[in-house]
Amino acid sequence: MPHPTNGQASTPRQLFFQTTEQRTALARQRFFDEGTRPSGLVGEAVIQSWLRCASARQQPTDRVSFEQVTRSRAHASLNRNRQLLQAGNLELNHMEAALAGTDCRVLLTDAQGVIIHATQLPSTNEHPLLKTASRVGVNLTEGQVGTNAPGIVVRTGEACTVTGAEHFFQCLQTLHCAAAPIRDIHGQLAGVLDVSIEAGRFHFDAASVVGMYATTIENRLLQLQSVEHLVLHFQASPTLLGTPMEALAGIDAGGRVLWLNGAGRRLTGCRMEERHTVDDVFGVALERLLSLTRQHQAQTLRLPNGLGVWMTGTLTASNGADFKHAVAVSQPAPATAEATPAPAALTPPREAEVPHERTQATLLDHKQRLIESTLAACGGNIAKAARALGVSRGMLYRRMQKAQAPDAG
């Protein structure tokens, strides 16, 4: 078929390119042979990546070798991303187990695109590209391997899927990959989760699967990084609490909202470019939110934007432990307590429900009172109190010694 020479010739030709492969082939022809933008044939993220690769004087016919970074850089990356690996440990295992019946491989990179976890491959000559690429220390940035999903996410911070001939280099066109970002408490890119397959297409919605696992890892990372914070868990439906769809927020001792995950930003309508207090975002004082850690069940709260949500709260310690296990021991519910109201009965908390022991309450004060009341309930038994609090005896000893120091307070 002759090359189109003008817009009139190109319009009817599109009618004959209905499959993804045909549209991508036409896009490559227009971009690489004719020098025109293939808008509408491939995603804008792919087009922008092609433009960056071309600007770097890369040629689509070049050969690609998946080079590992130096041993010292790989070691430094593993050390620097220990929290990310800890947050992803369980979910990576679950993800790999879920994909065990496919030929997919799971990759986790750091924020610079260097692989820090890869699915172990069997000793086989099949899938030679993935076998070479799926190694800790391999650099997947655009500058090294051209257009690919993890490389685009590293560059843009947005989830991306790259299939077959959408890869810039021709030698990588048997690969298909879908990747999603993982962010830290500062809103910065912490890593990229990717699922890739060679010599075959995805037979499931890979973007949704990788997005769900990336969200779960991100939620775990946010909580690991929240040292001495009140962490709020909330959603419009209580059945979504504890799932990847739950909203999270981190509150410091001064009542500032330090971070919100994606679901939290969507529910509150809050952008984190500016500083916010709990009153700005949740419409209540810090004392009210602290009281959530003493509740057995999720409580209802109406946000300033009018949306009713179900919410729980946990207090985290410097070692990542939380104090939610102490609730039943230290703060027994009164016999006349009512059950949590149904969603239809969402109302703001009554003022009488807000504790007024201290108008300037802090998270550390709250934790100390929780420890003291738990110890009293356990008859002073350190081991029993530590089990109730869900922390180690050593940590409980340290906390008590810190509270007893002359300058504690």
C-alpha positions as CSV (number, residue, x, y, z in Angstrom):
1,M,0.0,0.0,0.0
2,P,1.5,3.4,-1.0
3,H,2.4,5.9,1.6
4,P,-0.2,8.6,2.2
5,T,0.9,12.0,0.8
6,N,-1.8,14.1,2.4
7,G,-4.7,14.1,5.0
8,Q,-7.2,13.1,2.3
9,A,-5.4,9.9,1.5
10,S,-4.9,8.9,5.1
11,T,-8.5,9.2,6.2
12,P,-10.1,6.2,4.3
13,R,-7.0,4.0,5.0
14,Q,-7.8,4.0,8.7
15,L,-11.0,2.1,8.0
16,F,-9.0,-0.9,7.1
17,F,-6.9,-0.9,10.3
18,Q,-9.3,-2.1,13.0
19,T,-7.2,-4.4,15.2
20,T,-4.7,-3.0,17.8
21,E,-1.8,-4.6,15.9
22,Q,-2.9,-2.9,12.6
23,R,-3.4,0.5,14.2
24,T,0.0,0.3,15.9
25,A,1.6,-0.7,12.6
26,L,0.1,2.3,10.9
27,A,1.2,4.5,13.8
28,R,4.8,3.3,13.4
29,Q,4.6,3.9,9.7
30,R,3.4,7.5,10.1
31,F,5.8,8.3,12.9
32,F,9.0,6.6,11.8
33,D,8.6,6.7,8.0
34,E,6.5,9.8,7.3
35,G,7.5,11.9,10.4
36,T,3.9,12.7,11.3
37,R,2.1,12.4,14.7
38,P,0.0,9.2,14.9
39,S,-2.7,10.7,17.1
40,G,-5.6,8.4,17.9
41,L,-3.7,5.2,16.8
42,V,-1.7,4.7,19.9
43,G,-1.9,6.4,23.3
44,E,-0.4,9.9,23.9
45,A,2.0,8.5,26.6
46,V,3.5,6.2,23.9
47,I,3.8,9.0,21.4
48,Q,5.5,11.2,23.9
49,S,7.9,8.3,24.7
50,W,8.7,7.8,21.1
51,L,9.4,11.5,20.7
52,R,11.8,11.4,23.7
53,C,13.6,8.4,22.4
54,A,13.9,9.9,18.9
55,S,15.2,13.2,20.5
56,A,17.9,11.1,22.3
57,R,19.0,9.9,18.8
58,Q,17.9,6.3,19.4
59,Q,17.1,4.2,16.4
60,P,14.2,1.7,16.3
61,T,16.5,-0.9,14.7
62,D,19.1,-0.7,17.5
63,R,19.7,-3.7,19.6
64,V,18.9,-3.6,23.3
65,S,20.8,-5.3,26.0
66,F,19.3,-5.3,29.5
67,E,22.3,-4.1,31.4
68,Q,22.5,-4.2,35.2
69,V,23.7,-1.2,37.1
70,T,26.9,-1.5,39.1
71,R,26.8,-3.8,42.1
72,S,27.3,-0.9,44.5
73,R,24.4,1.0,42.9
74,A,22.1,-2.1,43.1
75,H,23.1,-2.7,46.7
76,A,22.4,1.0,47.6
77,S,19.0,0.8,45.9
78,L,18.1,-2.3,47.8
79,N,19.1,-0.6,51.1
80,R,17.4,2.6,50.2
81,N,14.1,0.8,49.4
82,R,13.9,-1.6,52.3
83,Q,10.6,-0.1,53.4
84,L,9.2,-0.4,49.9
85,L,10.2,-4.1,49.8
86,Q,8.8,-4.7,53.2
87,A,5.5,-3.1,52.2
88,G,5.4,-5.2,49.0
89,N,6.6,-8.5,50.4
90,L,3.2,-10.1,51.0
91,E,1.5,-8.5,48.0
92,L,4.2,-9.5,45.6
93,N,3.9,-13.1,46.8
94,H,0.1,-12.9,46.3
95,M,0.5,-11.4,42.9
96,E,2.9,-14.0,41.7
97,A,0.7,-16.8,43.0
98,A,-2.3,-15.3,41.2
99,L,-0.3,-15.1,38.0
100,A,1.3,-18.5,38.3
101,G,-1.0,-20.0,35.7
102,T,0.2,-17.4,33.1
103,D,3.5,-16.7,31.6
104,C,3.6,-13.2,33.2
105,R,6.5,-11.9,35.3
106,V,6.2,-9.4,38.1
107,L,8.8,-6.6,38.4
108,L,9.2,-4.0,41.1
109,T,11.6,-1.1,40.4
110,D,12.8,1.8,42.5
111,A,11.9,5.4,41.7
112,Q,14.8,5.5,39.2
113,G,13.6,2.4,37.2
114,V,16.1,-0.1,38.6
115,I,14.6,-3.5,39.4
116,I,14.7,-4.4,43.1
117,H,12.4,-7.5,42.8
118,A,11.7,-9.8,39.9
119,T,9.8,-13.1,39.6
120,Q,12.2,-16.0,39.6
121,L,12.3,-17.7,36.2
122,P,12.5,-21.4,35.5
123,S,15.6,-22.7,33.8
124,T,14.3,-22.7,30.2
125,N,15.2,-21.2,26.9
126,E,11.7,-19.8,26.5
127,H,11.0,-16.1,26.9
128,P,14.7,-15.0,26.3
129,L,13.9,-11.3,26.6
130,L,12.1,-11.6,30.0
131,K,14.7,-14.0,31.2
132,T,17.4,-11.3,30.6
133,A,15.3,-8.4,31.8
134,S,13.9,-10.0,35.0
135,R,17.0,-9.5,37.1
136,V,17.6,-7.3,40.1
137,G,19.7,-4.4,39.1
138,V,18.5,-4.1,35.5
139,N,17.7,-0.5,34.5
140,L,14.4,-0.2,32.7
141,T,14.4,3.6,32.0
142,E,13.7,4.9,28.5
143,G,17.3,5.9,28.1
144,Q,18.3,2.3,28.4
145,V,15.5,0.2,26.8
146,G,13.4,2.8,25.1
147,T,9.6,2.9,25.3
148,N,8.3,0.5,28.0
149,A,5.6,0.7,30.7
150,P,7.8,1.0,33.8
151,G,10.1,3.5,32.0
152,I,7.1,5.7,31.1
153,V,5.8,5.5,34.7
154,V,9.3,6.5,36.0
155,R,9.2,9.5,33.6
156,T,5.6,10.6,34.1
157,G,4.4,9.1,37.4
158,E,1.2,7.9,35.6
159,A,0.1,4.3,35.1
160,C,0.8,3.0,31.6
161,T,0.4,-0.1,29.4
162,V,2.7,-0.7,26.4
163,T,1.9,-3.6,24.1
164,G,3.9,-5.2,21.3
165,A,5.0,-2.8,18.6
166,E,4.3,0.2,20.9
167,H,7.8,-0.5,22.2
168,F,10.2,1.9,20.5
169,F,12.8,-0.7,19.6
170,Q,11.8,-3.4,17.1
171,C,13.6,-6.1,19.0
172,L,11.3,-5.7,22.0
173,Q,8.0,-6.0,20.1
174,T,7.2,-9.5,21.5
175,L,6.8,-7.9,24.9
176,H,3.7,-6.6,26.6
177,C,3.8,-4.7,29.9
178,A,1.5,-2.9,32.3
179,A,2.9,-0.7,35.1
180,A,1.5,1.5,37.9
181,P,3.2,4.0,40.3
182,I,3.7,3.6,44.1
183,R,3.9,6.9,46.0
184,D,5.3,7.7,49.4
185,I,4.0,10.0,52.2
186,H,5.5,13.0,50.4
187,G,3.5,12.3,47.3
188,Q,6.7,11.4,45.4
189,L,7.3,8.3,43.3
190,A,8.7,5.5,45.5
191,G,8.6,2.7,43.0
192,V,6.9,1.1,40.0
193,L,5.1,-2.2,39.9
194,D,5.0,-4.0,36.5
195,V,3.6,-7.1,35.0
196,S,5.1,-8.3,31.7
197,I,4.6,-11.1,29.3
198,E,6.6,-12.3,26.2
199,A,5.4,-13.9,23.0
200,G,1.8,-13.6,23.8
201,R,-0.9,-11.1,24.8
202,F,-2.5,-10.5,28.2
203,H,-5.7,-12.6,28.5
204,F,-6.9,-10.5,31.4
205,D,-7.0,-6.8,32.3
206,A,-3.4,-6.4,33.3
207,A,-3.7,-2.7,34.0
208,S,-6.4,-3.3,36.6
209,V,-4.6,-6.1,38.3
210,V,-1.3,-4.2,38.5
211,G,-3.1,-1.1,39.7
212,M,-4.9,-3.0,42.5
213,Y,-1.7,-4.5,43.8
214,A,0.2,-1.2,43.4
215,T,-2.4,0.6,45.5
216,T,-2.2,-2.1,48.2
217,I,1.6,-1.8,48.4
218,E,1.3,2.0,48.4
219,N,-1.2,1.9,51.3
220,R,1.2,-0.4,53.3
221,L,4.1,1.9,52.5
222,L,2.3,5.0,53.7
223,Q,1.5,3.3,57.0
224,L,5.1,2.1,57.4
225,Q,6.4,5.6,56.8
226,S,3.9,7.1,59.3
227,V,6.0,7.2,62.5
228,E,4.1,8.5,65.6
229,H,1.1,9.4,63.5
230,L,-2.6,8.9,63.8
231,V,-3.7,7.0,60.7
232,L,-7.3,7.3,59.6
233,H,-9.1,4.6,57.5
234,F,-12.3,5.7,55.9
235,Q,-14.7,5.1,53.1
236,A,-18.3,5.9,52.0
237,S,-19.1,2.2,52.6
238,P,-17.9,0.2,55.6
239,T,-17.4,-2.9,53.5
240,L,-14.5,-1.2,51.7
241,L,-12.5,-0.6,54.8
242,G,-9.4,-2.8,54.9
243,T,-9.4,-3.2,51.1
244,P,-7.3,-1.5,48.4
245,M,-10.2,0.9,48.0
246,E,-10.1,2.3,51.5
247,A,-9.0,6.0,52.0
248,L,-6.1,6.7,54.3
249,A,-4.8,9.9,56.0
250,G,-1.8,10.5,58.2
251,I,-2.2,13.1,61.0
252,D,0.7,14.5,63.1
253,A,0.6,15.5,66.8
254,G,-0.3,19.0,65.9
255,G,-3.4,18.0,64.0
256,R,-1.9,18.6,60.5
257,V,-2.9,16.3,57.7
258,L,0.5,15.2,56.4
259,W,-0.7,12.9,53.6
260,L,-3.8,11.4,51.9
261,N,-3.7,8.4,49.6
262,G,-5.5,8.6,46.2
263,A,-8.8,7.5,47.6
264,G,-8.5,9.9,50.5
265,R,-7.9,12.8,48.1
266,R,-10.9,11.8,46.0
267,L,-13.3,11.5,48.9
268,T,-12.2,14.7,50.7
269,G,-11.6,16.8,47.5
270,C,-8.4,17.8,49.2
271,R,-5.2,18.6,47.2
272,M,-2.0,18.2,49.2
273,E,-0.2,21.1,47.5
274,E,-1.1,23.2,50.6
275,R,-1.0,22.5,54.3
276,H,-4.3,21.4,55.9
277,T,-5.5,20.8,59.4
278,V,-7.9,18.1,60.5
279,D,-10.6,20.7,60.9
280,D,-10.1,21.8,57.2
281,V,-10.3,18.2,55.9
282,F,-12.5,16.4,58.3
283,G,-14.4,19.2,60.0
284,V,-13.7,18.0,63.5
285,A,-11.0,18.6,66.2
286,L,-8.1,16.2,66.7
287,E,-9.6,15.0,70.0
288,R,-12.6,13.6,68.1
289,L,-10.3,11.7,65.7
290,L,-8.2,10.4,68.5
291,S,-11.3,8.9,70.1
292,L,-11.7,6.6,67.1
293,T,-8.8,4.5,68.3
294,R,-10.9,3.6,71.4
295,Q,-13.8,2.4,69.3
296,H,-14.6,-1.3,68.6
297,Q,-16.4,-0.5,65.3
298,A,-16.1,2.0,62.5
299,Q,-17.8,5.3,63.3
300,T,-19.7,7.6,61.0
301,L,-18.6,11.1,60.2
302,R,-19.8,13.7,57.8
303,L,-17.1,15.5,55.9
304,P,-17.1,19.3,55.3
305,N,-18.1,18.5,51.6
306,G,-21.3,16.8,52.8
307,L,-20.1,13.2,52.2
308,G,-20.8,10.7,55.0
309,V,-18.0,8.2,55.6
310,W,-17.3,5.3,58.0
311,M,-14.0,5.8,59.8
312,T,-11.5,4.0,62.1
313,G,-8.2,5.1,63.5
314,T,-4.9,3.6,64.6
315,L,-1.9,5.1,66.4
316,T,1.5,4.0,65.1
317,A,4.7,3.7,67.0
318,S,8.2,4.3,65.8
319,N,8.6,0.6,65.0
320,G,5.4,0.5,62.9
321,A,3.3,-1.2,65.5
322,D,-0.2,0.2,66.3
323,F,-2.2,0.3,69.5
324,K,-5.6,-0.9,68.2
325,H,-5.3,-4.2,70.2
326,A,-5.5,-2.2,73.4
327,V,-8.9,-0.9,72.8
328,A,-10.8,-3.9,74.3
329,V,-8.6,-4.0,77.4
330,S,-8.1,-0.3,78.3
331,Q,-11.4,1.2,77.1
332,P,-14.3,-1.3,77.6
333,A,-17.5,-0.2,76.0
334,P,-20.3,0.7,78.4
335,A,-23.1,-1.8,78.7
336,T,-25.6,0.7,77.2
337,A,-23.5,1.5,74.2
338,E,-25.5,1.5,71.0
339,A,-24.6,-0.4,67.9
340,T,-23.0,1.5,65.0
341,P,-25.8,3.2,63.0
342,A,-26.7,2.0,59.5
343,P,-25.3,4.0,56.6
344,A,-28.6,5.8,56.1
345,A,-28.2,7.3,59.6
346,L,-25.0,9.1,58.9
347,T,-24.8,12.1,61.2
348,P,-22.0,14.3,62.6
349,P,-20.8,13.2,66.0
350,R,-22.6,14.9,68.9
351,E,-20.5,17.4,70.8
352,A,-21.0,15.4,74.0
353,E,-19.1,12.5,72.4
354,V,-15.9,14.5,72.0
355,P,-13.5,14.0,75.0
356,H,-12.4,17.3,76.6
357,E,-9.7,16.0,79.0
358,R,-7.2,18.3,77.3
359,T,-7.8,21.0,74.8
360,Q,-4.3,20.6,73.5
361,A,-4.2,16.8,73.3
362,T,-1.4,15.3,71.3
363,L,-0.8,11.8,69.9
364,L,2.0,11.1,72.4
365,D,-0.3,12.1,75.3
366,H,-3.0,9.9,74.0
367,K,-0.6,6.9,73.6
368,Q,0.8,7.4,77.1
369,R,-2.7,7.4,78.6
370,L,-3.6,4.3,76.6
371,I,-0.5,2.5,77.9
372,E,-1.2,3.5,81.5
373,S,-4.8,2.4,81.3
374,T,-3.8,-0.9,79.7
375,L,-1.2,-1.6,82.3
376,A,-3.8,-0.9,85.0
377,A,-6.3,-3.2,83.4
378,C,-3.6,-5.9,83.2
379,G,-2.7,-5.5,86.9
380,G,0.7,-4.1,86.0
381,N,1.7,-7.2,84.1
382,I,4.1,-5.9,81.4
383,A,4.0,-9.0,79.2
384,K,0.2,-9.1,79.3
385,A,-0.1,-5.4,78.6
386,A,2.4,-5.7,75.7
387,R,0.3,-8.5,74.1
388,A,-2.9,-6.4,74.5
389,L,-1.2,-3.4,72.9
390,G,0.2,-5.5,70.1
391,V,3.8,-4.4,70.7
392,S,6.9,-6.0,72.1
393,R,7.8,-5.9,75.8
394,G,11.0,-4.1,75.0
395,M,9.2,-1.3,73.2
396,L,6.8,-1.0,76.1
397,Y,9.7,-0.7,78.6
398,R,11.3,2.0,76.5
399,R,8.0,3.9,76.2
400,M,7.6,3.8,80.0
401,Q,11.2,4.8,80.7
402,K,10.8,7.8,78.3
403,A,7.6,8.9,80.0
404,Q,9.4,8.7,83.4
405,A,12.4,10.8,82.3
406,P,12.7,14.2,84.0
407,D,12.1,16.1,80.7
408,A,9.3,13.8,79.5
409,G,6.1,15.5,78.7
